[in-house]
Amino acid sequence: MTDTALKPDTQQIVVDEVFPHAPETIWKTLTTAELMGRWLMMPEGFEPVEGKRFTYQTTPAGGWDGTIHCEVLEVQPNERLSYAWKGGHADNTGYGSPLDTVVTFILSRAENGTRLRLVHSGFVLPKNETAFQKMGEGWKKVVKNIGALAGSED
């Protein structure tokens, strides 16, 4: 067997938008805890510093308490923010099943603004099918919220 045959099938969510704001404005919206709480969930302990651990709290399910454990993996100011996104419980199927993924925001200058590309990778199918489907739809709304909030911060 090849290494590829032994790897589980993983998928990623990708959302691309261009906003009429400077990268610095989008970056501030992505990396300020109070603003993050307005477009996603309020992070506990977040700082845009590599190695920094923080959490989000969402709806519990089964054996999972609803805590999403994150660790900042990469910070390139005004260009790239990446963090681990882990949660769930082994006893759960569907919502609340174990999730070990990475969320990456990539900013690049675009004509009259900034292109924001969100990549949420590492969904193992079929185990993470519920999260993949729900978060795929959810991230589309979240990215639009980031742009709207950034616009109010200009």
N, C-alpha and C positions, 0 to 999 in steps of 0.2 A: 504494500500500500504506500501511496505517496503521502507527504505531509499535508497536502491540500485535502486529500480524502479523509484525513483524521480530524481536520478542523471543523467545528460546527458552522452552520450557515449563519452568518451575521449580516445585519442590515444597518443602514444609517438613514437618518432623516436629514434632509437638506432643505433649507429655506433661504432664498436670495431676495433681497429687496434693495432698492436704491432710494436714499432719502436726501432731501435738499438741505442737509446740515453738514457742517465740518466734521471730520473724523473725531476731533477733540470733544465735540458735543455728544456724539454717539458714545464715545468712550466713557465720558462722565456718567451717562445714563446706565451703561453696563457695569460700572465699577463703584458706584456710590450706593451703599447699603439701603438708605432710605428710598432712593429711586428704584432700586431693584425690587423692593417691596411693593412698588406701585405697578410694575409691569409683569411680575411673576409671583414671588412669595418673599416675605421678609426673611433675609438670611440672618442666622445667628453666628456672629464671630467672623464675618467676611472681611477680608482685606485683600486687595489685588497684589499679593506677595506670594511668590512661588513657595510651595510647601505649606501654606496656611490652610488649616482645616476649618470647615464651617458646616453648618447644617441648614436645611430647610425643613419645615414641618407641613405635612399634608394629611389627608384623611387616612387614618389607620385601617387595616384590613387583616382579619384573621390574626395570625401570630405576629404581624408586622405592626409596629407602633406608629408608622407614618413618617418616621424620620428619614430624610435623604442625607446621607453622609457625603460630603464633598471635600476635595483637596485641590487647591490651585496648582496646576501642573505647568503652566506657561503664561508669562506676562510680557508682552511687547507693547508698551504704551501706544495707544492710538492705532494699533495694528492687529493685535491678536491676544485673546484671553481664552484659556482652556482650563477646564477643571473636571475631575472625576465626579461621577454621579452614581452613587450606590445606595440601594435600598432593598426592601422586600424581605421575605422570610421563606425559608425552604419548604414550609408546610403549605404555602399558598400556591394556588394555580390561578391564572388570570390576573386580575388586579392584585397587586401586592406580592407577586412572585419575585424571586431574587433578580436584581438588576445590577449589572456592573458595566457602566457605560462612561463615555466621555462627551462633554459638551464643549464645543469650540466656536468662538465668535471671531470672524475674520473681517477686518475693515480695510477697505482700499478706496483711494480717491476715485471718484467718478466725475463725469462732466456735471458740473453744478451740484456736487454733493459727495455722498459716501455710499459705497456699496457695502451692505452688511450681509455676510454669508454665515448662517448658523449651520453647524454640522453636529448632530447628536449621533454618535457611532457606538457600535458594540452590542446591538440588540441581537440576542441569540434566538433564532426561530426554530421551532414553534413556541418554546418556553416563554419568550417575551412578546408574543403576538399582541396581547391586549395592550400592553404599554406602548408598543410600537404604533399601533393604530391610533390610540387616544392621544399620545404625545405628538404624533405626526400632524393631527388636526390642531392640537393645542399650540404647538410652536408657531404655526402660521399666524394665529391670533396674537401670540406674545410678540413676535417680531414686528407686527403692525403697531402694537402698543408701544414698543420701544421707540419707533419713529414718531408716533404722536406725542409721546412724553418728551422726547428730545426737542421737538418743535416748540413745546411750551417752555423749555429751558433756554432757548436761544435769546 
